[in-house]
């Protein structure tokens, strides 16, 4: 097998692993928010829509930061060399 095909397979495998891990984290986050904050969010939705909208935006932004941090940490654990920046091109 050529070197390019091996590299492609390695990158594709890495992509699939990242996709599965990220999907599991998103589903887990959804059910955690539903379980722990579902009643409170339902109350806000029914009684104070402006606060509900604001808190929903905060949760969306928080989800992005949290999932990015967790995904990065997991990928460093799974493949430590993948996160190392290439210093030769940065100088």
Secondary structure, DSSP 8 states (H G I E B T S, - for coil): --HHHHHHHHHHHHHHHHHHHHHHHHHHHHHHHHHHHHHHHHHHHHH-HHHHHHHHHHHHHHHHHHHHHHHHHHHHHH-GGGS---HHHH-
